[in-house]
Amino acid sequence: MTRVWVAAGSNIEPEKNLARACEAVAHTWPGAVFSRGFRNQAVGFEGPEFINMVMGFRTTLPIDAVIARLRAIEVHCGRPRYAPKWASRSMDLDILLFGARVEKTEDYALGWRLRAQMGFASSATGSDRDAVMLEAKASTGYDLTARQSLALSADAAGRVEEGSLANGLLGAEARYYFRQSPRRLFFLGLSGTAGSNLDTDTQVLLGGDNGLRGYPLRYQAGTGRWLFTAEQRGYTNWFPFQLFNVGGAVFFDMGRVTGRDPLGSTPQGVLKDVGIGLRLGNSRSALGNVLHIDLAFPLDGNSSIDKMQVVVETKRSF
């Protein structure tokens, strides 16, 4: 029997809907226990205050089956199957612990997020020149359909010296997700970076360490770059040694650098690779880091590179 702890919350008729959820959980898992309710303000959107509580029960079901039953209870309490993430809700049930596993809920913001910074470097305070330092970032997201989402982001940085832009960098990225089933997801990514009047020690790089996995680290350098990635992802129920969740991916990368870096090698045009990857998610930590182990095979490039590249890195996501 596996001990499961679930966070429950509602801000639409919360007393009535939490009572319905508790009744359904107690019926599905006899012997379930319930905490008292706590009132909290809505976070991330404007809405009535929530009542939150924790439920606990034991089960022999696998985690997928438990999640499916919790989703059915949400629907029973009046929540649409594909309700918006950042909105009032009649019921929200999220697994906190499944045995020794820590479940991390990966919510994402669909609204706009903007950030800007400005600083000033003055020769009067020890700088070798006067300059205004600028940095800005913006991102947003959209639910295209119940199973498709799109995330967009852009960033810019540089400094202004004597009325001219120096070391300017402009970047943009689009990420598309298509949830094909609870165990399969298709991903597309397109990103680009453009530089202007770059410092000698600032390079726009492309290689195994920034998305073109079939090539060595820092393989190409220029004043700009673009990168396209297509990835079919899969998730399994395998939980070896009660330590890791296991997943995998098949991917295709394509990109190139633009312009010429005086310290870099001659650009080789469009470069492509294909590969497979193993994903090990740490479910014993709330950080939820994912170990990526990729075997990538270059389709272009010169004879100096290996026919297979192994890329191992840790990321916060799949």
Backbone bond lengths (Angstrom), bond angles and torsions (degrees), N, CA, C in turn:
res aa  C-N    CA-C-N  psi(-1)  N-CA   C-N-CA  omega(-1)  CA-C   N-CA-C  phi
1 M - - - 1.470 - - 1.531 109.40 -
2 T 1.301 115.89 135.51 1.453 122.03 -179.61 1.528 110.00 -105.63
3 R 1.325 115.80 131.21 1.464 120.37 176.99 1.520 109.08 -82.36
4 V 1.334 117.28 128.57 1.456 123.28 -177.80 1.524 109.16 -122.69
5 W 1.342 115.76 135.47 1.459 121.36 173.92 1.523 108.09 -119.05
6 V 1.332 115.40 133.43 1.464 122.27 -174.65 1.523 109.87 -127.71
7 A 1.342 116.29 133.99 1.465 121.89 173.14 1.524 108.31 -88.76
8 A 1.323 116.44 132.45 1.460 122.09 179.79 1.520 109.30 -123.78
9 G 1.332 116.57 141.44 1.455 120.24 179.35 1.514 111.38 -155.19
10 S 1.338 115.71 151.29 1.457 121.44 178.38 1.519 108.90 -154.33
11 N 1.344 116.51 142.74 1.464 120.24 171.04 1.527 111.90 -130.23
12 I 1.327 116.58 17.53 1.462 122.83 171.19 1.531 106.60 -121.03
13 E 1.322 116.82 110.82 1.465 121.65 -173.23 1.531 109.84 44.00
14 P 1.343 117.24 57.07 1.471 119.84 -169.76 1.525 114.35 -61.36
15 E 1.335 119.11 -39.04 1.462 119.07 -178.73 1.522 110.90 -62.25
16 K 1.342 115.97 -46.28 1.466 120.17 -179.42 1.527 111.67 -64.92
17 N 1.352 117.48 -45.82 1.460 120.02 -174.94 1.520 112.74 -73.37
18 L 1.324 117.63 -34.11 1.469 118.71 175.81 1.522 110.58 -67.71
19 A 1.332 117.16 -36.21 1.459 119.37 176.81 1.532 110.58 -63.69
20 R 1.350 116.78 -40.73 1.474 120.37 177.67 1.523 110.69 -64.33
21 A 1.339 116.88 -41.44 1.464 120.33 -179.98 1.524 111.01 -65.52
22 C 1.333 117.91 -42.57 1.463 121.12 179.46 1.529 110.46 -62.65
23 E 1.331 116.01 -41.21 1.464 119.69 178.43 1.526 110.98 -62.64
24 A 1.350 117.05 -42.41 1.464 120.41 -179.50 1.524 111.36 -68.02
25 V 1.337 117.33 -40.97 1.470 120.33 178.71 1.525 110.50 -65.03
26 A 1.342 117.38 -43.18 1.465 120.41 179.72 1.526 111.23 -64.24
27 H 1.332 116.68 -34.66 1.466 120.00 177.48 1.530 111.26 -70.94
28 T 1.347 117.21 -39.60 1.471 121.46 -178.19 1.519 111.20 -74.13
29 W 1.340 116.47 -39.90 1.463 121.63 -178.67 1.523 109.22 -127.17
30 P 1.339 118.08 85.47 1.470 120.64 179.77 1.532 110.88 -54.70
31 G 1.310 115.29 142.08 1.464 120.24 -177.96 1.506 113.68 90.16
32 A 1.339 118.01 3.49 1.468 121.47 178.59 1.527 110.30 -61.08
33 V 1.323 115.52 149.18 1.472 121.98 179.12 1.527 108.61 -118.84
34 F 1.335 115.10 153.98 1.462 120.19 -173.76 1.529 109.97 -137.85
35 S 1.339 115.62 137.89 1.463 120.10 174.45 1.526 109.45 -82.28
36 R 1.321 117.28 173.19 1.459 119.64 171.65 1.523 108.86 -78.29
37 G 1.309 117.11 164.67 1.455 121.17 -178.28 1.512 113.17 -86.25
38 F 1.331 116.51 150.48 1.458 123.37 177.72 1.523 108.51 -127.25
39 R 1.315 117.72 135.61 1.460 122.23 178.91 1.528 109.82 -88.74
40 N 1.343 116.29 133.46 1.461 122.52 -179.05 1.516 109.62 -140.66
41 Q 1.332 115.97 149.49 1.455 121.27 175.81 1.523 110.40 -72.29
42 A 1.329 115.96 148.88 1.467 120.45 174.35 1.524 109.60 -64.06
43 V 1.336 116.79 138.61 1.465 122.77 -178.96 1.526 108.62 -118.78
44 G 1.335 116.65 129.14 1.458 120.95 177.67 1.508 114.43 94.95
45 F 1.333 117.52 -9.18 1.456 121.23 177.97 1.532 108.09 -162.70
46 E 1.320 116.31 162.24 1.458 122.06 176.77 1.518 109.43 -84.15
47 G 1.343 117.08 130.13 1.449 120.34 179.41 1.506 111.41 -178.71
48 P 1.335 117.51 172.54 1.466 121.01 177.65 1.524 110.55 -61.29
49 E 1.335 116.05 160.05 1.458 119.41 179.55 1.521 111.00 -69.39
50 F 1.328 115.43 152.35 1.456 122.77 179.56 1.528 110.46 -90.72
51 I 1.306 115.03 155.55 1.462 121.58 159.91 1.522 105.96 -111.91
52 N 1.342 116.78 123.18 1.466 122.68 -177.94 1.513 110.25 -117.01
53 M 1.311 116.00 150.63 1.456 122.15 177.02 1.526 108.91 -155.23
54 V 1.337 115.82 174.74 1.466 121.81 178.78 1.525 108.94 -124.14
55 M 1.324 115.42 138.69 1.458 122.74 177.02 1.518 108.83 -117.25
56 G 1.324 117.16 145.87 1.460 121.35 177.09 1.518 111.15 -135.11
57 F 1.334 116.69 142.42 1.459 120.65 178.10 1.521 108.88 -158.72
58 R 1.330 115.81 168.01 1.463 122.03 175.26 1.521 109.19 -112.58
59 T 1.351 116.21 145.59 1.457 120.25 -176.99 1.519 110.89 -151.27
60 T 1.325 115.06 155.72 1.470 120.80 171.85 1.520 110.89 -101.63
61 L 1.324 117.84 -1.54 1.456 121.55 -178.00 1.520 111.11 -74.40
62 P 1.342 118.61 150.64 1.469 121.10 171.65 1.519 109.79 -70.59
63 I 1.318 115.81 164.16 1.458 120.36 -174.06 1.524 112.20 -61.94
64 D 1.336 118.81 -36.24 1.465 120.72 179.17 1.526 111.25 -60.12
65 A 1.326 115.76 -42.04 1.461 119.78 -179.34 1.523 111.18 -68.32
66 V 1.332 116.87 -36.61 1.463 120.02 177.56 1.530 110.21 -65.38
67 I 1.335 116.66 -44.31 1.473 120.14 178.65 1.525 110.29 -60.65
68 A 1.335 117.40 -42.35 1.461 120.62 -179.86 1.527 110.98 -61.41
69 R 1.321 117.51 -40.55 1.464 119.99 179.97 1.529 111.48 -70.92
70 L 1.321 116.49 -36.14 1.470 118.85 175.97 1.525 111.02 -64.87
71 R 1.342 117.16 -39.72 1.464 120.02 177.54 1.530 110.24 -63.85
72 A 1.320 117.15 -37.26 1.469 120.28 178.52 1.534 110.38 -65.60
73 I 1.322 117.07 -36.17 1.470 120.24 177.03 1.520 110.51 -67.54
74 E 1.344 117.64 -38.21 1.466 120.09 175.20 1.527 111.01 -58.35
75 V 1.333 116.03 -45.30 1.467 120.10 179.00 1.527 110.10 -63.88
76 H 1.333 116.90 -40.03 1.469 122.04 177.68 1.524 111.37 -59.02
77 C 1.331 116.33 -30.42 1.465 121.38 179.42 1.523 112.70 -89.37
78 G 1.332 117.65 6.20 1.456 120.79 173.44 1.503 116.08 99.83
79 R 1.336 118.65 7.91 1.456 119.60 179.28 1.528 110.01 -88.61
80 P 1.333 119.33 127.78 1.469 120.50 176.78 1.525 111.05 -58.84
81 R 1.322 116.39 149.69 1.473 120.88 -175.85 1.523 111.73 -58.62
82 Y 1.333 118.16 -40.02 1.459 120.82 -179.69 1.526 109.23 -118.49
83 A 1.325 115.99 61.77 1.465 121.77 -179.79 1.520 110.41 -73.66
84 P 1.344 118.07 151.92 1.467 120.60 175.62 1.529 110.73 -59.02
85 K 1.326 116.11 146.68 1.457 120.58 -177.92 1.524 111.84 -72.21
86 W 1.317 117.46 -39.13 1.466 121.61 -173.63 1.524 108.87 -108.51
87 A 1.334 115.56 73.21 1.455 121.44 -179.05 1.523 108.29 -160.31
88 S 1.337 115.38 164.62 1.458 119.93 175.08 1.521 109.53 -59.68
89 R 1.346 115.59 151.17 1.458 118.92 -176.17 1.528 109.67 -148.89
90 S 1.319 114.72 146.46 1.458 119.51 177.91 1.520 111.71 -75.66
91 M 1.332 116.62 -27.89 1.463 119.24 178.48 1.517 110.19 -159.11
92 D 1.325 116.22 138.12 1.465 122.70 176.22 1.519 107.38 -136.50
93 L 1.326 117.74 118.13 1.465 123.48 -179.25 1.521 108.82 -121.39
94 D 1.331 116.46 115.83 1.469 122.02 -178.78 1.517 109.81 -126.30
95 I 1.342 116.15 131.52 1.463 120.42 177.25 1.527 109.83 -70.56
96 L 1.323 115.36 127.27 1.461 121.36 175.19 1.525 110.73 -92.72
97 L 1.314 116.44 -49.43 1.468 122.19 179.47 1.519 108.93 -135.61
98 F 1.326 115.84 136.35 1.461 122.02 173.84 1.521 105.77 -124.47
99 G 1.343 116.76 93.51 1.452 120.18 -170.41 1.516 109.37 65.21
100 A 1.342 116.06 -123.22 1.468 120.92 179.23 1.521 112.44 -91.20
101 R 1.319 116.87 2.75 1.461 120.32 -175.22 1.521 110.25 -91.18
102 V 1.314 115.37 137.28 1.457 121.73 174.09 1.518 107.28 -97.12
103 E 1.317 117.38 120.75 1.461 121.45 179.98 1.515 109.78 -92.70
104 K 1.328 117.61 125.82 1.463 122.08 -179.72 1.520 109.40 -105.17
105 T 1.333 116.02 120.08 1.455 120.84 177.41 1.514 109.14 -82.09
106 E 1.332 117.33 121.69 1.458 121.26 -175.97 1.526 110.10 -100.68
107 D 1.335 115.36 75.41 1.459 119.75 172.95 1.519 109.15 -76.15
108 Y 1.322 116.61 156.75 1.452 120.23 176.44 1.518 108.08 -142.71
109 A 1.330 115.20 149.09 1.455 120.81 -176.76 1.517 110.25 -81.01
110 L 1.354 116.32 132.93 1.449 121.04 177.81 1.526 111.81 -97.68
111 G 1.318 117.58 -16.72 1.456 120.56 179.21 1.527 111.49 -84.19
112 W 1.304 114.73 -178.12 1.465 120.63 -179.78 1.519 111.05 -77.93
113 R 1.330 115.04 140.62 1.468 121.93 171.26 1.524 107.25 -127.23
114 L 1.309 116.65 125.52 1.457 122.22 -176.54 1.523 109.41 -127.73
115 R 1.335 116.12 140.93 1.463 121.03 176.01 1.516 108.73 -147.37
116 A 1.313 116.34 137.17 1.466 120.99 178.38 1.520 109.24 -140.89
117 Q 1.324 115.64 143.72 1.459 122.13 177.75 1.525 108.96 -133.54
118 M 1.328 116.04 144.50 1.451 120.99 176.42 1.526 108.76 -141.34
119 G 1.309 116.11 136.15 1.459 121.42 177.35 1.518 110.41 -137.35
120 F 1.311 115.17 170.05 1.466 120.07 -178.52 1.519 109.08 -134.41
121 A 1.337 115.48 127.21 1.468 121.98 174.67 1.522 108.20 -105.20
122 S 1.310 115.99 125.11 1.470 120.50 -174.55 1.524 110.54 -121.27
123 S 1.314 115.34 139.70 1.462 119.96 175.24 1.516 111.02 -63.09
124 A 1.333 116.86 -22.86 1.471 120.33 179.47 1.520 111.87 -69.44
125 T 1.332 117.07 -20.14 1.472 120.46 179.80 1.524 112.17 -110.23
126 G 1.347 117.07 17.57 1.451 120.86 173.88 1.507 115.80 106.48
127 S 1.335 119.18 -4.58 1.465 120.89 177.80 1.529 109.64 -71.91
128 D 1.343 117.25 152.13 1.458 120.17 178.67 1.523 112.00 -79.83
129 R 1.356 117.40 -2.58 1.468 121.02 178.12 1.525 108.30 -164.53
130 D 1.314 116.70 164.08 1.456 122.07 172.90 1.527 108.87 -89.64
131 A 1.316 116.07 133.00 1.468 119.64 -179.44 1.517 109.90 -156.72
132 V 1.321 115.42 147.38 1.464 122.62 171.74 1.526 107.62 -100.37
133 M 1.335 117.04 123.46 1.459 122.89 -178.40 1.519 109.00 -95.83
134 L 1.341 116.91 129.05 1.453 121.74 -175.67 1.530 110.89 -126.04
135 E 1.332 116.12 142.56 1.466 121.32 174.79 1.522 108.16 -154.07
136 A 1.323 117.07 136.04 1.467 121.77 179.66 1.519 109.90 -146.98
137 K 1.335 116.12 146.48 1.463 122.17 177.40 1.523 108.51 -139.59
138 A 1.325 116.01 147.14 1.455 122.23 177.27 1.523 108.75 -146.01
139 S 1.337 116.62 143.68 1.468 120.34 177.65 1.520 109.22 -152.07
140 T 1.309 114.93 154.60 1.460 121.52 176.05 1.514 108.30 -156.11
141 G 1.322 116.68 170.42 1.457 121.20 179.48 1.516 110.99 -148.95
142 Y 1.335 114.98 159.16 1.455 120.90 -177.17 1.522 109.53 -140.29
143 D 1.332 116.49 136.61 1.461 121.07 166.88 1.523 107.41 -87.56
144 L 1.331 117.51 105.11 1.458 121.27 -178.00 1.526 110.97 -71.55
145 T 1.321 115.79 -43.83 1.466 122.97 174.43 1.520 106.43 -144.20
146 A 1.325 116.20 -173.30 1.455 119.52 179.90 1.525 112.35 -63.27
147 R 1.347 117.58 -25.28 1.468 120.20 -177.01 1.517 113.74 -118.65
148 Q 1.322 118.05 2.73 1.454 120.89 -177.50 1.533 110.25 -124.40
149 S 1.316 115.37 138.59 1.460 120.07 178.13 1.520 110.12 -140.35
150 L 1.324 115.30 156.81 1.461 122.55 -177.96 1.517 107.95 -134.81
151 A 1.329 116.70 129.73 1.463 122.52 177.32 1.521 108.89 -118.21
152 L 1.311 117.01 133.06 1.458 123.76 -178.82 1.522 109.73 -124.55
153 S 1.320 116.58 142.48 1.465 120.40 177.34 1.525 109.94 -150.55
154 A 1.311 115.72 155.37 1.468 122.11 177.27 1.519 108.22 -148.95
155 D 1.322 116.37 150.99 1.462 120.72 177.53 1.524 109.27 -147.70
156 A 1.304 115.25 153.68 1.464 121.49 179.35 1.518 108.52 -145.67
157 A 1.334 116.05 145.34 1.457 121.16 178.97 1.531 108.88 -152.88
158 G 1.297 115.85 156.19 1.463 121.07 178.40 1.514 110.25 163.35
159 R 1.295 115.66 -170.70 1.459 120.93 176.81 1.531 109.31 -142.47
160 V 1.306 115.07 153.21 1.454 121.67 179.53 1.517 108.45 -109.65
161 E 1.336 115.65 121.37 1.461 122.05 179.12 1.521 108.82 -125.57
162 E 1.302 116.50 121.70 1.472 122.65 178.44 1.529 111.08 51.89
163 G 1.325 115.51 40.60 1.455 120.88 176.49 1.511 115.64 81.41
164 S 1.339 118.43 1.83 1.466 121.60 -179.06 1.527 110.18 -118.01
165 L 1.332 116.66 149.02 1.459 122.28 177.76 1.517 109.99 -80.27
166 A 1.319 116.65 132.42 1.460 122.65 177.44 1.525 109.40 -126.82
167 N 1.328 115.62 143.93 1.466 122.87 178.22 1.529 111.28 51.18
168 G 1.325 115.94 45.38 1.456 120.96 -178.31 1.519 112.22 -83.53
169 L 1.320 116.29 135.23 1.460 122.63 177.68 1.522 108.69 -132.76
170 L 1.315 116.14 131.14 1.463 122.35 177.47 1.521 108.04 -126.98
171 G 1.320 117.15 127.03 1.459 121.29 -179.00 1.508 111.74 -131.09
172 A 1.330 116.31 152.93 1.460 122.53 177.07 1.521 108.86 -147.29
173 E 1.330 116.44 149.83 1.466 120.58 -178.22 1.523 109.65 -148.62
174 A 1.341 115.95 142.18 1.466 123.25 173.69 1.525 107.99 -127.50
175 R 1.341 116.68 134.79 1.460 122.42 179.53 1.531 109.15 -129.97
176 Y 1.321 115.66 125.37 1.469 122.15 -178.34 1.529 109.21 -114.77
177 Y 1.347 116.45 133.98 1.462 122.02 -179.75 1.520 109.45 -126.17
178 F 1.324 115.42 131.95 1.458 121.42 176.10 1.524 108.33 -125.28
179 R 1.340 116.02 107.92 1.460 121.15 179.89 1.528 108.24 -80.40
180 Q 1.336 116.11 100.98 1.462 121.21 -176.81 1.520 112.05 -76.18
181 S 1.334 116.43 -33.18 1.459 122.73 178.93 1.528 106.30 -164.63
182 P 1.326 118.70 172.88 1.473 118.77 177.20 1.520 113.54 -58.29
183 R 1.331 118.26 -19.24 1.460 121.39 -176.34 1.524 113.96 -113.75
184 R 1.324 118.70 -0.09 1.460 120.35 -178.41 1.523 110.43 -136.81
185 L 1.327 115.42 140.94 1.462 121.39 178.81 1.519 108.84 -144.36
186 F 1.336 116.11 137.21 1.458 121.96 176.84 1.522 108.05 -106.73
187 F 1.342 116.10 133.45 1.462 121.92 -174.83 1.522 110.36 -126.64
188 L 1.338 116.26 137.88 1.456 123.17 171.16 1.518 108.39 -127.57
189 G 1.333 116.25 138.02 1.456 120.39 177.59 1.517 110.87 -136.98
190 L 1.322 116.24 139.24 1.460 122.25 176.97 1.521 107.89 -137.95
191 S 1.331 116.18 126.13 1.462 120.08 -179.08 1.522 109.61 -138.67
192 G 1.317 115.15 156.99 1.456 120.77 178.57 1.513 110.88 -150.21
193 T 1.325 115.99 150.31 1.458 122.57 177.58 1.518 108.53 -137.88
194 A 1.327 116.11 136.35 1.466 121.21 177.49 1.524 108.63 -129.03
195 G 1.346 115.95 136.29 1.454 121.06 179.61 1.518 111.58 -114.63
196 S 1.325 115.58 154.27 1.463 121.26 179.40 1.517 109.13 -140.49
197 N 1.350 115.50 126.11 1.457 121.03 177.22 1.519 111.01 51.76
198 L 1.350 115.57 52.07 1.459 120.96 -174.40 1.520 111.92 -72.44
199 D 1.352 115.31 147.74 1.467 120.31 172.31 1.528 109.22 -66.58
200 T 1.304 116.18 158.39 1.462 120.75 -178.52 1.519 111.66 -60.41
201 D 1.332 117.41 -34.99 1.460 120.32 -177.25 1.526 112.81 -90.32
202 T 1.320 118.46 8.08 1.463 121.93 176.17 1.520 109.09 -105.38
203 Q 1.330 116.39 118.14 1.457 121.47 -179.33 1.528 109.98 -120.19
204 V 1.311 116.32 141.22 1.463 121.92 169.64 1.512 106.12 -96.80
205 L 1.335 116.59 109.28 1.459 122.16 -169.43 1.520 111.31 -107.74
206 L 1.331 114.94 156.20 1.461 122.06 175.34 1.524 108.00 -143.94
207 G 1.331 115.88 126.98 1.459 120.73 -179.17 1.514 110.53 175.66
208 G 1.327 115.14 -161.91 1.448 120.53 -175.03 1.503 115.05 -64.54
209 D 1.330 118.42 -21.03 1.455 120.84 -177.96 1.519 113.21 -90.20
210 N 1.343 118.95 -4.00 1.467 119.39 178.14 1.529 112.48 -141.06
211 G 1.333 116.12 37.52 1.451 119.72 167.17 1.509 117.50 117.41
212 L 1.344 119.31 -24.61 1.463 121.28 178.98 1.532 107.26 -95.14
213 R 1.340 115.61 80.11 1.459 121.84 -163.23 1.517 115.20 -69.96
214 G 1.334 119.24 -16.35 1.456 120.68 -178.70 1.509 114.20 -85.08
215 Y 1.327 117.84 7.51 1.471 120.96 -174.07 1.526 110.14 -130.67
216 P 1.332 117.28 158.42 1.463 119.87 -179.02 1.524 112.32 -60.26
217 L 1.311 115.15 164.41 1.455 120.52 177.05 1.525 110.18 -61.80
218 R 1.345 115.86 139.08 1.474 121.91 176.17 1.538 110.60 53.78
219 Y 1.338 116.43 42.65 1.462 120.80 -172.77 1.523 112.68 -68.41
220 Q 1.346 117.35 -38.97 1.452 121.43 -178.94 1.529 109.55 -129.00
221 A 1.340 115.90 149.62 1.464 121.17 179.54 1.524 108.80 -137.31
222 G 1.318 116.30 145.24 1.453 121.01 178.35 1.511 110.67 -162.40
223 T 1.295 117.16 -159.14 1.457 121.24 176.56 1.530 111.42 -102.35
224 G 1.329 116.86 -2.20 1.452 121.78 176.79 1.517 109.73 -162.16
225 R 1.321 116.11 168.16 1.462 120.12 177.84 1.514 109.27 -159.47
226 W 1.356 115.56 159.63 1.454 121.48 167.85 1.521 108.71 -138.31
227 L 1.313 116.45 153.12 1.465 121.62 -175.98 1.522 108.94 -145.96
228 F 1.345 115.82 132.36 1.462 122.82 175.39 1.520 108.62 -119.63
229 T 1.324 117.29 136.60 1.459 122.16 178.43 1.517 110.01 -134.33
230 A 1.341 116.51 135.28 1.469 123.19 171.04 1.528 106.84 -122.59
231 E 1.324 116.18 132.61 1.463 119.22 -173.96 1.521 110.06 -144.01
232 Q 1.321 115.81 127.87 1.466 121.82 172.23 1.518 107.48 -99.56
233 R 1.318 116.36 118.91 1.455 120.72 -174.86 1.521 110.67 -109.77
234 G 1.321 115.12 147.71 1.458 121.07 177.17 1.515 110.46 -137.04
235 Y 1.330 115.86 146.29 1.462 121.72 -178.68 1.527 108.10 -124.04
236 T 1.325 116.69 141.17 1.462 120.73 -177.46 1.527 110.47 -115.12
237 N 1.338 114.89 169.91 1.464 121.79 173.32 1.524 112.28 -89.93
238 W 1.328 117.27 -0.51 1.458 121.02 -175.47 1.522 109.79 -69.41
239 F 1.311 116.68 130.97 1.471 123.38 -176.62 1.523 108.75 -134.47
240 P 1.368 118.73 68.15 1.476 121.68 -172.37 1.522 112.81 -63.02
241 F 1.335 114.43 133.58 1.459 123.04 176.27 1.532 112.53 57.77
242 Q 1.334 116.34 19.89 1.463 120.77 -178.06 1.525 112.09 55.49
243 L 1.349 116.26 32.88 1.467 120.46 -175.84 1.525 113.09 -120.13
244 F 1.355 117.45 -40.26 1.458 120.32 -170.13 1.527 111.28 -130.64
245 N 1.322 115.61 142.22 1.456 121.26 162.60 1.523 107.62 -87.70
246 V 1.330 117.24 140.81 1.458 121.17 -173.85 1.537 109.50 -114.82
247 G 1.329 115.09 133.31 1.454 121.66 174.83 1.520 109.70 -141.10
248 G 1.310 116.17 -179.59 1.457 120.16 -179.66 1.515 110.90 -153.79
249 A 1.319 115.34 170.18 1.465 120.35 -178.95 1.521 109.68 -153.01
250 V 1.324 115.52 149.31 1.465 124.03 168.17 1.518 106.10 -118.14
251 F 1.341 117.89 131.23 1.461 118.72 -170.53 1.524 112.94 -138.84
252 F 1.335 113.65 161.13 1.462 123.81 173.99 1.525 107.37 -136.25
253 D 1.333 116.54 128.67 1.466 122.54 178.27 1.523 109.44 -119.81
254 M 1.316 116.35 144.70 1.460 121.38 176.17 1.525 108.55 -148.97
255 G 1.327 116.81 133.92 1.455 119.34 179.35 1.515 112.29 -168.10
256 R 1.310 114.96 173.55 1.448 120.23 175.83 1.528 109.64 -158.56
257 V 1.323 115.82 159.24 1.453 120.72 171.89 1.530 108.20 -97.64
258 T 1.309 115.04 155.24 1.464 121.43 176.85 1.522 108.61 -122.29
259 G 1.320 116.21 156.98 1.453 119.53 -176.75 1.519 111.12 73.82
260 R 1.291 116.12 -176.31 1.472 120.67 -176.88 1.516 109.59 -133.05
261 D 1.327 115.23 122.80 1.461 121.30 173.71 1.529 107.66 -86.66
262 P 1.346 118.80 125.17 1.466 119.56 -178.13 1.516 113.20 -63.00
263 L 1.341 117.30 -20.77 1.463 120.09 -179.93 1.530 112.39 -98.80
264 G 1.342 117.53 -2.81 1.456 120.50 -176.36 1.521 112.14 -102.08
265 S 1.341 114.72 173.31 1.453 120.79 178.41 1.532 109.50 -78.38
266 T 1.320 115.75 168.98 1.466 120.67 179.94 1.523 110.09 -65.47
267 P 1.333 119.38 128.49 1.471 121.16 179.19 1.531 111.21 -58.71
268 Q 1.337 116.39 143.19 1.465 122.12 -176.59 1.524 112.81 -109.03
269 G 1.322 117.28 18.34 1.456 119.80 177.77 1.514 111.98 78.40
270 V 1.337 116.08 -153.75 1.463 121.57 -177.89 1.528 109.75 -73.80
271 L 1.320 116.35 130.42 1.461 123.12 179.17 1.519 109.15 -117.99
272 K 1.329 116.46 141.13 1.461 121.40 -177.23 1.518 110.37 -133.47
273 D 1.325 116.30 155.19 1.468 121.18 173.53 1.520 109.36 -152.41
274 V 1.329 115.46 161.01 1.461 122.98 173.10 1.519 107.28 -130.19
275 G 1.327 117.06 160.48 1.456 118.02 179.56 1.511 112.80 -176.92
276 I 1.321 113.69 178.42 1.462 122.63 176.65 1.523 107.54 -128.45
277 G 1.321 115.29 154.32 1.455 118.67 -178.19 1.512 112.42 -142.46
278 L 1.329 115.38 151.42 1.459 123.96 174.74 1.526 107.70 -109.26
279 R 1.332 116.45 138.36 1.460 121.59 178.94 1.523 109.11 -122.23
280 L 1.334 116.57 127.15 1.459 122.80 178.17 1.517 107.81 -119.61
281 G 1.322 116.48 109.60 1.456 121.09 -178.69 1.511 110.61 -95.21
282 N 1.324 116.83 129.97 1.463 122.27 179.91 1.523 109.17 -81.79
283 S 1.328 116.46 101.29 1.458 120.72 -178.20 1.518 112.88 -93.85
284 R 1.332 117.70 8.85 1.457 120.89 176.61 1.524 111.58 -101.41
285 S 1.314 116.61 8.03 1.457 121.83 -179.15 1.514 109.29 -135.97
286 A 1.344 116.09 141.06 1.462 120.49 178.51 1.529 111.47 -68.72
287 L 1.351 118.21 -16.42 1.460 120.47 178.50 1.521 111.42 -67.68
288 G 1.339 115.73 -32.88 1.460 119.68 175.44 1.509 114.63 65.67
289 N 1.340 118.63 31.85 1.463 120.06 179.19 1.528 110.98 -64.63
290 V 1.334 115.03 148.92 1.462 121.07 -178.64 1.522 108.80 -120.32
291 L 1.338 116.68 126.30 1.460 122.08 176.15 1.523 108.82 -85.98
292 H 1.352 116.82 123.30 1.462 123.16 178.58 1.528 108.81 -102.89
293 I 1.320 116.77 124.63 1.468 122.26 173.88 1.524 106.64 -123.18
294 D 1.323 117.09 108.09 1.460 122.10 -174.30 1.519 111.31 -115.80
295 L 1.326 116.19 137.05 1.461 123.80 170.11 1.526 106.39 -110.02
296 A 1.334 116.63 113.08 1.462 121.31 -173.72 1.519 110.39 -121.22
297 F 1.332 116.10 143.98 1.459 122.28 -174.81 1.529 109.26 -121.91
298 P 1.334 117.77 115.47 1.469 120.19 -178.39 1.525 111.57 -69.96
299 L 1.317 115.95 141.40 1.460 121.84 176.90 1.518 112.02 -103.51
300 D 1.332 117.45 -8.06 1.463 122.66 -179.41 1.528 108.07 -138.38
301 G 1.322 116.03 -160.61 1.462 120.11 -179.81 1.513 111.96 88.34
302 N 1.327 115.37 173.45 1.457 119.03 -178.11 1.528 111.55 -93.52
303 S 1.311 116.80 178.93 1.462 122.02 -173.72 1.523 113.69 -74.02
304 S 1.332 117.92 -4.05 1.457 119.83 -177.65 1.525 112.68 -78.45
305 I 1.324 118.16 -13.58 1.466 119.92 -176.78 1.518 110.28 -97.83
306 D 1.327 116.56 153.71 1.458 122.25 179.36 1.526 110.22 -67.89
307 K 1.338 115.49 154.85 1.462 120.38 179.77 1.526 112.24 -76.64
308 M 1.325 116.92 -11.38 1.459 121.04 175.74 1.520 108.73 -143.37
309 Q 1.309 116.40 134.41 1.454 122.31 176.42 1.523 109.10 -111.27
310 V 1.312 116.75 138.35 1.462 122.83 175.61 1.531 107.52 -109.73
311 V 1.317 115.86 120.42 1.462 121.19 -179.08 1.522 108.48 -118.07
312 V 1.331 116.43 121.66 1.473 122.15 178.64 1.526 107.47 -122.67
313 E 1.310 116.07 122.97 1.466 120.31 179.16 1.513 110.16 -154.43
314 T 1.323 115.40 160.87 1.458 122.54 178.52 1.520 109.00 -109.73
315 K 1.335 116.47 132.17 1.457 121.73 179.63 1.522 109.33 -131.22
316 R 1.336 115.25 168.23 1.459 120.30 178.67 1.530 112.15 -85.84
317 S 1.350 116.74 -5.10 1.459 119.50 -177.81 1.513 109.79 -143.76
318 F 1.338 117.04 175.80 1.465 123.30 -177.20 1.505 111.25 -67.03
